[in-house]
Amino acid sequence: MDFDFSPDQLALQTRATEAGLEFRDRARQWDAEDSAPYREINQRMGELGFFGLTMPKEYGGQGKTALDYLIATSAVFRASQTWQPCEPLFCTTGPGPAMILLSDSEELKQKYVPAIVRGEMGCAIALTEPQHGSDLNHLETTATIVGDEIVLNGDKSYVTGAVDNELYAVFARFDGIPGHRGIGAVVVEGDAEGVTLERGPSFVGLRGLAHGNVTLRNARVPLRNLIQGPGSFARLMTAFNLERLHNAAFTLGMAEAAFDEASNYVKQRHAFGRPVIEFQATYHTLAEMWTIIEAHRLLCYRAAATAIDGTFPQGLPVTIAKLFGGTRLPDLTVKALELHGGYGVDLDYPIQRIHRDAISAIVAGGAPAVLRNSIASQLFPDVRFRQERDG
Ligand SMILES: Cc1cc2nc3c(=O)[nH]c(=O)nc-3n(C[C@H](O)[C@H](O)[C@H](O)COP(=O)(O)OP(=O)(O)OC[C@H]3O[C@@H](n4cnc5c(N)ncnc54)[C@H](O)[C@@H]3O)c2cc1C
């Protein structure tokens, strides 16, 4: 077991930190205005070499590993203290592009993956519906194959990057087959007939880019845009594990950012004639925060380092890493905020924004209770709770 980064990984981390620092000063404005210049951010992250990190070289990707992805994204999050600069990494490497890669159709891969890794197209995930987030068993969006087309009808909500992305990996129910067995996924182009993209609601955190709506009204896409038909839910979830790795990288990077802000603040703030860091209560709080961060880091690295083919994180370790980060980060950001005294809730100080981002990430990519269900069912495969109400 080797806990040291290779020289290449160290260089990647340094490069990602420098990239993140380019955006830090603008995080406050993007948050205040709930608007960020996605095209510009995307172009810059591409120039800095962050597109298609784990995508295979044969499609123009960089052929790196899930661990490289984690190293890069967590460093960008820490340095930028905001989530937007990692969105181009997510949309050119994350679950959307990975799902296309897992498709059986070489034609589909050739059609989209090279353009995705060049940053000309980004692929978001459209899974959640207004009435069904965790409960995918009751997904209502329908997909019907008509000749050489798929006709889609339904409403998707909270789609991060809606409006800005060109492609959407849409989860839909095929042929009315009930439960998760009926679910498949299709690549939908944002400007296709019958597709409407809207910005959607404003969130308390993770602001700037939309978490928007994708509305499908007799939207017709070519049959060759089918990623997987019904009966392949488990396979689709293999790609979705990259979403959980991204979430875990976010909570790791933001936990480190909260630690940075708190420790810098208490070094320069004086009370009772001494720097606040010289009070043992402060000292211990920082030690406790760092212990949680170190535990989270190890869970994240393990989830990434044990990825299948080096690329697709396995369900159990990545779910544990996401659960740990999502549920621990808000406590940690509150501690960091408290160390700022009254300045903790002053909009001129980044810690309040980091805290709002932390609470906004608890449920994104899977609610904690659902993650616990998933972990427990893998630990105890013989013990199952029926999620559906009897009768
Ligand atoms: C910042 C952000 C970004 C997002 N980005 C995207 C995106 O890009 N694409 C996308 O498709 N979606 C996205 N989502 C949606 C997200 O995936 C859902 O919000 C999430 O899956 C939870 O679904 P829900 O909001 O419908 O809550 P519900 O499923 O209605 O959950 C409500 C409560 O019930 C609990 N619950 C539900 N089922 C169970 C159960 N079986 N056992 C125990 N408790 C249960 C939950 O834990 C939760 O506490 C995003 C959400 C956020 C906040």
Ligand as a Chemical Component Dictionary entry (heavy atoms), coordinates in Angstrom:
data_LIG
# 
_chem_comp.id                   LIG 
_chem_comp.type                 NON-POLYMER 
_chem_comp.pdbx_formal_charge   0 
_chem_comp.three_letter_code    LIG 
# 
loop_
_chem_comp_atom.comp_id 
_chem_comp_atom.atom_id 
_chem_comp_atom.alt_atom_id 
_chem_comp_atom.type_symbol 
_chem_comp_atom.charge 
_chem_comp_atom.model_Cartn_x 
_chem_comp_atom.model_Cartn_y 
_chem_comp_atom.model_Cartn_z 
_chem_comp_atom.pdbx_ordinal 
LIG C1  C1  C 0 -27.227 20.873 -5.804  1  
LIG C2  C2  C 0 -27.991 19.784 -6.481  2  
LIG C3  C3  C 0 -27.601 19.355 -7.743  3  
LIG C4  C4  C 0 -28.309 18.323 -8.387  4  
LIG N1  N1  N 0 -27.938 17.962 -9.665  5  
LIG C5  C5  C 0 -28.674 17.009 -10.307 6  
LIG C6  C6  C 0 -28.357 16.648 -11.665 7  
LIG O1  O1  O 0 -27.417 17.176 -12.268 8  
LIG N2  N2  N 0 -29.138 15.741 -12.283 9  
LIG C7  C7  C 0 -30.203 15.133 -11.668 10 
LIG O2  O2  O 0 -30.857 14.317 -12.277 11 
LIG N3  N3  N 0 -30.524 15.445 -10.372 12 
LIG C8  C8  C 0 -29.794 16.371 -9.690  13 
LIG N4  N4  N 0 -30.117 16.718 -8.404  14 
LIG C9  C9  C 0 -31.248 16.073 -7.753  15 
LIG C10 C10 C 0 -30.821 15.070 -6.680  16 
LIG O3  O3  O 0 -30.215 13.938 -7.272  17 
LIG C11 C11 C 0 -32.061 14.718 -5.845  18 
LIG O4  O4  O 0 -32.435 15.901 -5.159  19 
LIG C12 C12 C 0 -31.790 13.592 -4.880  20 
LIG O5  O5  O 0 -31.623 12.377 -5.566  21 
LIG C13 C13 C 0 -32.944 13.433 -3.869  22 
LIG O6  O6  O 0 -34.176 13.387 -4.518  23 
LIG P1  P1  P 0 -35.375 14.351 -4.043  24 
LIG O7  O7  O 0 -34.859 15.739 -3.978  25 
LIG O8  O8  O 0 -36.539 14.063 -4.903  26 
LIG O9  O9  O 0 -35.685 13.911 -2.563  27 
LIG P2  P2  P 0 -36.623 12.651 -2.116  28 
LIG O10 O10 O 0 -36.209 11.447 -2.872  29 
LIG O11 O11 O 0 -38.046 13.066 -2.216  30 
LIG O12 O12 O 0 -36.192 12.533 -0.620  31 
LIG C14 C14 C 0 -36.801 13.256 0.457   32 
LIG C15 C15 C 0 -36.339 12.607 1.752   33 
LIG O13 O13 O 0 -36.823 11.264 1.802   34 
LIG C16 C16 C 0 -35.746 10.376 2.099   35 
LIG N5  N5  N 0 -35.946 9.096  1.421   36 
LIG C17 C17 C 0 -36.344 8.881  0.141   37 
LIG N6  N6  N 0 -36.355 7.561  -0.118  38 
LIG C18 C18 C 0 -35.955 6.929  1.012   39 
LIG C19 C19 C 0 -35.774 5.566  1.368   40 
LIG N7  N7  N 0 -35.980 4.581  0.484   41 
LIG N8  N8  N 0 -35.339 5.280  2.627   42 
LIG C20 C20 C 0 -35.131 6.289  3.520   43 
LIG N9  N9  N 0 -35.300 7.588  3.237   44 
LIG C21 C21 C 0 -35.705 7.910  2.001   45 
LIG C22 C22 C 0 -34.510 11.087 1.565   46 
LIG O14 O14 O 0 -33.353 10.632 2.228   47 
LIG C23 C23 C 0 -34.811 12.531 1.879   48 
LIG O15 O15 O 0 -34.421 12.797 3.203   49 
LIG C24 C24 C 0 -29.416 17.719 -7.734  50 
LIG C25 C25 C 0 -29.789 18.146 -6.459  51 
LIG C26 C26 C 0 -29.089 19.162 -5.824  52 
LIG C27 C27 C 0 -29.526 19.601 -4.444  53 
# 
loop_
_chem_comp_bond.comp_id 
_chem_comp_bond.atom_id_1 
_chem_comp_bond.atom_id_2 
_chem_comp_bond.value_order 
_chem_comp_bond.pdbx_ordinal 
LIG C1  C2  SING 1  
LIG C2  C3  SING 2  
LIG C2  C26 DOUB 3  
LIG C3  C4  DOUB 4  
LIG C4  N1  SING 5  
LIG C4  C24 SING 6  
LIG N1  C5  DOUB 7  
LIG C5  C6  SING 8  
LIG C5  C8  SING 9  
LIG C6  O1  DOUB 10 
LIG C6  N2  SING 11 
LIG N2  C7  SING 12 
LIG C7  O2  DOUB 13 
LIG C7  N3  SING 14 
LIG N3  C8  DOUB 15 
LIG C8  N4  SING 16 
LIG N4  C9  SING 17 
LIG N4  C24 SING 18 
LIG C9  C10 SING 19 
LIG C10 O3  SING 20 
LIG C10 C11 SING 21 
LIG C11 O4  SING 22 
LIG C11 C12 SING 23 
LIG C12 O5  SING 24 
LIG C12 C13 SING 25 
LIG C13 O6  SING 26 
LIG O6  P1  SING 27 
LIG P1  O7  DOUB 28 
LIG P1  O8  SING 29 
LIG P1  O9  SING 30 
LIG O9  P2  SING 31 
LIG P2  O10 DOUB 32 
LIG P2  O11 SING 33 
LIG P2  O12 SING 34 
LIG O12 C14 SING 35 
LIG C14 C15 SING 36 
LIG C15 O13 SING 37 
LIG C15 C23 SING 38 
LIG O13 C16 SING 39 
LIG C16 N5  SING 40 
LIG C16 C22 SING 41 
LIG N5  C17 SING 42 
LIG N5  C21 SING 43 
LIG C17 N6  DOUB 44 
LIG N6  C18 SING 45 
LIG C18 C19 SING 46 
LIG C18 C21 DOUB 47 
LIG C19 N7  SING 48 
LIG C19 N8  DOUB 49 
LIG N8  C20 SING 50 
LIG C20 N9  DOUB 51 
LIG N9  C21 SING 52 
LIG C22 O14 SING 53 
LIG C22 C23 SING 54 
LIG C23 O15 SING 55 
LIG C24 C25 DOUB 56 
LIG C25 C26 SING 57 
LIG C26 C27 SING 58 
# 
